[in-house]
Amino acid sequence: MDNIFVYCEIENGAVADVSLELLTKGRELANTLGCKLEALAIGHNLAGIETELARYGADTVWVADDKELAPFRTLPHCAIVCGLFEQEKPQIALFGATPTGRDLAPRVSSTLHSGLTADCTSLVIGDHKDAKSGTEYKNLLYQIRPAFGGNIIATIVNPDHRPQMATVREGVMRKEYAPVPGAGEVKQVEWKKWVKESDLVVKIIDRQIEERKINIKGASVIVAGGYGMGSKENFKLVHELASVLGAEVGASRAAVDAGFTDHARQVGQTGVTVRPKLYIACGISGQIQHTAGMDQSSMIISINTDPEAPINKIADYAITGDVNEIIPKMIKYYKQNSK
């Protein structure tokens, strides 16, 4: 009881990156609380999956393995998660903010009458005092996320209901092996006692999955353009600089809305969250909606005509000037000085 659970998404036998990121964060939270980290894997042909999950800190791996449970279907998975949570009574439950997680987590939350905070950007443990009653709560999960269109950062707590539930988007948390691997003890889920025949009435006959043509999430260097690029024609300079650097191209929402580039390249609260080694922001003002998706970059270089642009507050290097003049110079001198 009172442990932390992470719902692990499985696709084609592989654990989704967002689930491994949540295990990394879950391990950190579990160490703070002095409790166990437990993973839940539902699918088919999951033998040996506990080895990978243990590397990311899972002490216990609950496994529901049956051909009826793959691919994901809402009703049986929801019944299993709710049944296990009612049995084990975790204090915290984490899900990826993916199509699967956004389908499953709200249903689980509604069934269990617990709170749910979507699209969190940070999770920490802290105390809380109720302003009205004066009641003090210890070791609550601070669920932190942008709110009101990204204009403020809200810290949300759930003092009275369990589990405290949150979804987190892919790329927001770092993914790394635990300093000390978890035990990875396997426990079989007796799922048939929770899944009714009516939960299995929907059958998936065929699936057509199109691979992403653009995937900037894993890029180590990203050159991103904003509305300040001026036009779709000028945005080609971003592509040129990225090509020279061996980088991927990103964009702000304003640039995407203006038709300068594809939505798949959008970085920010309503786009992709990235953590590259180098992020070059070209003509991007840096409102919180954008910076929420890239402020964990190892190094940030901004190019903007406005020296007071918000992006400069988080940039390691700020270049003040016209992107249409500076980018060609960067391309020229990089070519001259690179081997």
N, C-alpha and C positions, 0 to 999 in steps of 0.2 A: 504494500500500500504506500501511497504518497511518493511513488517514483515518477520519473519522466518518461513519457512514451513518444516515439517518433514513428509516424506512419511512413513506411518505405515504399515508394512507387517502383514497380518492376515492369520493364518493357523488354521483350525478347531475351529474358533471362538476365538482364543487366539492371543494376540499381541506378535510379536516376541521380544525376549530380546533385539536384536540390536536396534529396534525401540524405546524401552523404554530408552536405553542408550543414543540414539540420542536426545530424549526429555529432558533428564537430562542435556546434554551439551547445547542443544538449549535454555533451560531456562536460563542457565548461560550467554550465548551470548546475549539473548534478554534483560536481566537485564543490561548488559553492554551498549547496544545500546539504551535502553529505548523504545523498541518496543514490539509488541505482539508475542507470540509463537503460531503457528497454526499447527494442525495435520490434515493429510488427510488419511482417512480410506476408502478403496474400497473393497467391498465383499458382503456377504449375511448374514442375521440375525445378524446385528450389533447393535441392540437395547441395550442401556446401556453402550456401549463401551466408551462413553465420561467420565464416572465415573472414570475408570482406567487411562485414558489419562490425566485427570485433576489432578490426584494425582502427576503426573510427571511434572506438570507445564503448560499444554496446556490451553491457554486462549480460543481458538476457535477450534472446531472439525468439519471439513468438512466431511460429510458422503455421500457416494454413495452406496446405499444398494439395491441390486437386484440379483435374482438368475442368471441372465445373467453375473454377474461380479465375480462369484466365481466358480471354483478356478481361480487363476491368468492366464490371457492371455495377451500377449504382446500388441496387437493392441488396444483393447478397453481401457486398463489401460493407455497406452501412450496418447491416444486421450484425456482422462479425465484430466490427469495431465497437459498436455500442455494447454488445454482449460482453466483450473482453474488458472494456472500460468499467462497466458496472461491476464486473467480477473483481478486477484488480484495483480499482479506484485510484488512478494516477492523480497527482496534483497538477501536472502540466502535460499537455498534448500538443505536438507540433506537426503541421502539415505543410507541404509545398503549395505555393499559390500558383498552381498549374491548372489546366482544365480539369484534371482529375481531382486535385485538392479543393478547387473552388466548387466542385460538385459535391464532394463527400463531406468536407469539414462542416459546412452549414447544416447539413442533415443530421450529423452526429450531435452538433451543438444544440439543435432544436429538440432532438429526441431526449437528450440528457439534461435539458434546461440549464445549460452552462453558457457562459459568455464566449464570444469569438471576436478576435480582432484580426482584420484582414490586411494583407500586404505590409507587414511590419518590416521596418528597416533596422531595428535593434531590439535585443531582448536582454534584460539585466534583472538581477534580483535586488529588491529593496523593500523598505518598510513604508507604511502608509498610516496616517491618522485621519479618521473621518471627521470632517469639519463640524458636522451637525451633532453627532452622538459623542464625539470624543474618543470613540473606540480606536485602539491602536492595533495594527496588523503587522506581523513580522514575516519577512521572507516571501513577499508577493512577487509575481512576475510582472515587471514593468514592460508593457507591450507598446513600443514606440514606433510611431508612423507619421508621415505627413498628413495633414488634414486641411479642410477648407481650400481645396484646390492647390495644396502645397504651400499655402501662405503661412502656416504655423506647423510646428512639430508637436504632436499630441502624445502624452504619456497616459496610457489607459491601464487601469488595474481592475481586477475582478476579486474583491475581498471574500465573498460569501459562497460562491458556487464553484464546484469542481467537476471536471478538470478546467484549469485555466487554458484556453485554447487560442492558438494563433496560427496564421498562415504567413509564409515568408517566400518572397519571389526568388527564383534561381539567380545566383550570382551575388546576392546581397551579403551572405555570410561566406567566410573563407572555408575551403575544404582542405583538411589536412589530417594525417594520421594522428591518433592520440599519443601523447608521450608514453603512456603505459596502456597497451591494448586491453580491451575489456575481455571478460571471460568467454563471452559468446555462447553462454549456456543455451541450448535449444530446448524450447518447450512447444509441444504440439498443441495447436488450437483445436478444441473439440467443436468445430464450427457448425456441425449439423444440428446441434441442439438449439442454435440461434437462428439459423436460416430456414425459413418456411418454404414450402413448395411454391407458393405464390411469388416468392422473391426470385425464383429461377424461371419465371414464365417467359421472360424476354431472352431470345437466343440471338447471338451474333453469328450471322451466316458468312459474312466476308468483310474484310477491312482493306481499305486503300489508303496507305500512308505515304504522303509525298515528303521527300527529304527536303530540308531547308536548303535553299540555294544560297542564302546569305546567312552566315553565322558569325557575328562579331563577338560573342560572349567570351570565347577562349583566346582572342587575339592579344598578343603581348604589347603591340603598339597600335594605337587608334588615332587617326586624324579625323576630327569631327568638324563639320561646318554648320553654321547657323544662318539665321535670316540676314545677318550682316554680310553674307557673301554677295547679296544683291540680286542674283539671278541664277537660273539653272545653268546658263552658259558659264558664268563665273564659278559655279560650284565644281566645274571640271578641274579647277586648280587643286581642290581638295583631293580628287582622285589622282592627280599627277603627283602630288607630294606623297600620298600614301603609296603609290607605285614605286617611287624612288626609295622610300624607307622600308619597303616590304611590309607595309601596314594595312590594316583594314580601315574602311571608311565608315564613320558614324555621322549622326546628324541630330540637331535639336528638333523638337516638335514643330517649331515655327518654320524651319526649313522644309520639313516633310509636308506640312500643311500648305506651304507655298508651292509645292510640286517640284522642289529642287532635286529630290531623291526619293527612294523607296521607304515605305514604313518600316520594313525589316531592319533598317539601319538606325532607327530612332533610339536614342539613349535617353533615359530619364524615368520619371515616375510612371508614365504611361507607355514606356518603351522597354528597352533592355537595360539591365543592370550589369555594368562591366567593372573589372578590376585590373586593367592593363598595367604594365610596367611604365609605359609612357602614354599620356593622353594630351594631344595637341588640339586645343579648342580655337577654331578659326571663326571669328565673327559671331561668337556666342556670348550673350550677355551674362548668363549664369544664374538665372532664377532657380529657386529651390527645386522646382519640378524637374529641372535638368540635372542639377548637381546631386540630387538624391540618387541618381543612377551612375555617377562616376567619381564621387568624392573620395572613394577608397583607392583610387589609382596611385601607384607608387610615386610618379612624378607628373605634374601638370604644367603645361606651357600654354599660356593664353595669348591670343593676338586680337587686339580690339582697339578701335579708335578712341574709346572712352577710358581714360585712366582710372575712373571710379566705378567701372563695371563690376558687378558682384563676383564674377568669375575670378577677378584678380585677388580677391580675399583668400581664396583657397589655392591659387596657383603658386607653384614654386618659382616660376619665371613669368613675368608679364611683359609682353612686347606691345608698346603703344604705337599704332599706325594702321594704315590701310592694308587689309589682307591681300588686295589685288596687287600691291607693290611688294609686300613682305614675302608672300609665299613663293613667287618666282625667284626671289633672291635666295631663299632657303634651298630651293631645288638646285639652283646654280652652284651655290657654295658647297652643298652636300656632295654633289657630283664631283666637284674639283678636289675635295679633301677626303673623299672615301676611297678605300682601296678597291 
